[in-house]
Amino acid sequence: MRLTVIGTGYLGATHAAAMAELGHDVLGLDVDQSKIDRLNAGEVPFFEPGLPELLRKSLDSGRLRFTTSYDEAGAFGEVHFICVGTPQRKGEYAADMTYVNAAADSLVSVLRPGALVVGKSTVPLGTAARLAESIEQVGAELVWNPEFLREGYAVEDTLRPDRVVMGGHSGAALKQLAEVYAVILDAGTPLVCTDFATAELVKVAANSFLATKISFINAMAEVCEVTGADVTQLATAIGHDARIGHRFLNAGLGFGGGCLPKDIRAFMARAGELGVDQALSFLKEIDEINLRRRARMVDLARELCDGTLAGVRVAVLGAAFKPNSDDIRDSPALDVAVSVQRAGAAVRVYDPQAMDNARRDYPTLAYVPSAVDAAQDADVVLHLTEWAEFRAMRPSLLGAVVAERRIVDGRNALDSEAWRAEGWTYRALGRP
Ligand code: UDX
């Protein structure tokens, strides 16, 4: 089939390359000419493992190319995927719908009758029904098809998702989208067909649940900190109950990124508009527990440095919001780095992939090319993003260069015994 993908960020670029891999002819579209030039040249404008290879393969096959022209997209596509971002509005909880609305308006002006539009962006409840009106007026149809990909695993999650969710009111449109995903569905992937509202809700409900799970264990970490209990042992023990499970139960600095924080806030804002704010008031607490962990991390660093961070040299390991990503949106690591600097510390940051993004958005922090450089003469080391590189690091490597062997493990991901055995004072969130 001939598909277009509107928006070429983490979601859209991956979706476009993955759809070409499934055998479709794909035209990716973005309003950013420089992004399009880079993608056409086979260059992924962000770090996503496996995507450069998939992009190259799809371009070489002749089944994928990129454009900035909506006229070209309208003439080309039988199915159009909307994959643009819905960031948090400045100073508000609600989602900024500028990009979705602009993409839908531009598409409507070029759509051919009989075309199918597929919404993948995470949107406030009611968006699909609103967009469907104008799309149906030009003889096209809409299906809402939320995306659940995780950055760092975007290729795998797109080609082999846990489930496919499609919301709509036209059997023919749902059938057409099922044909697009035939290879995925034939492999046995569960398919859930719903109405628009349920499909929109599936996405924000899933992200709210994941955020709740993380904040639950982080709330337990707060209790552990005043009782001397160990949150990692607690998580292991409760996770053995199959109803609870071990995944997304890692206590630490909490969640960040371009999805979970802004999605739960946008969900609360929309619930308020719909008159069901009480139903989601617990999400406010989830958000607050999450943000308190960042403050606790700074306090732990201060405690370890004899009560003050003024004039202290701090090594920060990690800038990305999580490992295997260069995304620094709402990064807990950078939030802590900035707070520590504001408290008077001299901060040196190292991250395996996110340095350019961090330097651009946080120019007042100092960036160095390796963990050892960050740790040189440091009074305390803060482990804030659990890259494999940091987890595999021998304590003696940094031990040789630091001024004081003091480390705070913000992700509960290092081997505490190994670090202590090398003479480090090791502290972590939620553990004695
Ligand atoms: C998330 C959802 O997982 C995905 O399904 C959705 O489509 C988009 O949002 P992503 O933002 O890529 O994906 O990251 P994810 O792997 O979910 O991690 C989110 C944050 O939670 C990260 O900051 C991570 O460090 C943190 N986290 C995750 C924890 O603090 N503890 C955990 O146990 C798991």
Residues whose N, C-alpha, C, O or C-beta is under 5 A from the ligand:
A	BS01	UDX	E147 F148 L149 R150 E151 I214 F248 L249 N250 G254 F255 G256 G257 C259 L260 F321 K322
